[in-house]
Amino acid sequence: MNAATPTPAPEERTTLFQRRHVRRQFGKTLGHFGPALVLVWGIAPVVIGAERLTLLTGLEAAVGVVYLVLMVREMLHLRHHPFQVERVAWLELAAAAILALEGYHIWHRHHAAELAGAPHRFHVLPWIYAATACMFVVLAFRAQQLTGRLFLHLHPEGFAVRTGHFGRAHHLRWADIAAVEPAGATDVVVRRTNGQEHRIAFDALHDGTAHRDRLLAHAQKSLKQAE
């Protein structure tokens, strides 16, 4: 696996990745076997002959084939380009399609039974599938944005950084900074002109030490020029 990240330009906004990013992405991909099982459960009655093949079940099977192809593609992508995030997560969209189709299939099956005389009942499973499908759609179009929450942006006026998904971003300007000093193997301490201090930790990040050193080098050069 090629886990190397390209060296960015000094003023480039760099997306940061957590140390376990690749392992978590593989785990997320394997977690998509859940919708695959839903698909198998949905078309099983057709396979065993309990139901006839319809346009709906044929569409489910076709989406399922696309889904499996996308799952293999996702694993190959993670193997060769683990730190390249696509603009649209197509595997999530395929999972959403499977869940939406199967939810509708279940609802249609019970609706047809009610029309044939069965008592009316509220079935929660189609709604659960629909809600989960909506979640997958949101993830499909926001995956790149969520990944980009961790970043390091070095620019002539200062720098900005966020090293934790739930932490706040630091936006600092050289005019407000007295010093930027290393702390331990991966952290920096930013001392402001008003006496405040900020500790920024890179230890949980992939290539955290390299990113920390880039920040230190940028700060040393910029603060020296400002003297």
Long-range contacts (C-beta under 8 A, 24 or more apart in sequence): 1-79, 1-80, 1-82, 2-80, 2-81, 2-82, 3-82, 3-83, 3-206, 5-83, 5-206, 5-207, 10-154, 10-214, 10-218, 11-154, 11-155, 11-156, 12-153, 12-154, 13-151, 13-152, 13-153, 14-151, 14-152, 14-153, 14-211, 15-83, 15-85, 15-147, 15-148, 15-150, 15-151, 16-150, 16-151, 16-152, 16-162, 16-163, 16-205, 16-206, 16-211, 17-83, 17-147, 17-150, 17-205, 17-206, 18-150, 18-204, 18-205, 18-206, 19-204, 19-205, 19-206, 19-208, 21-82, 21-83, 21-206, 22-78, 22-82, 25-78, 25-82, 26-75, 26-78, 29-71, 29-74, 29-75, 29-78, 29-91, 32-67, 32-71, 32-91, 32-95, 35-67, 35-95, 35-98, 35-99, 36-64, 36-67, 36-68, 36-71, 36-98, 38-98, 38-99, 38-102, 38-129, 39-63, 39-64, 39-67, 39-98, 39-102, 41-102, 42-101, 42-102, 42-105, 42-106, 56-101, 56-104, 56-105, 56-108, 57-105, 59-101, 60-98, 60-101, 60-102, 60-105, 63-94, 63-97, 63-98, 63-101, 64-98, 66-94, 67-91, 67-94, 67-95, 67-97, 67-98, 70-94, 83-206, 85-143, 85-144, 85-147, 85-148, 86-143, 86-144, 87-144, 88-140, 88-141, 88-143, 89-139, 89-140, 89-141, 89-143, 90-140, 92-136, 92-137, 92-139, 92-140, 92-143, 93-136, 93-137, 93-140, 95-133, 95-136, 96-133, 96-134, 96-136, 96-137, 96-140, 97-133, 99-129, 99-130, 99-132, 99-133, 99-136, 100-129, 100-130, 100-133, 102-129, 103-127, 103-128, 103-129, 103-130, 103-133, 150-205, 152-211, 152-214, 152-215, 154-214, 154-215, 154-218, 156-222, 158-222, 159-215, 159-218, 159-219, 161-200, 161-215, 163-200, 163-201, 163-202, 163-204, 163-205, 164-204, 170-198, 170-200, 172-198, 174-222, 174-223, 174-226, 175-226, 177-219, 177-223, 179-223, 180-215, 180-216, 180-219, 180-220, 180-223, 182-212, 182-216, 185-209, 186-212, 187-212, 188-212, 188-215, 188-216
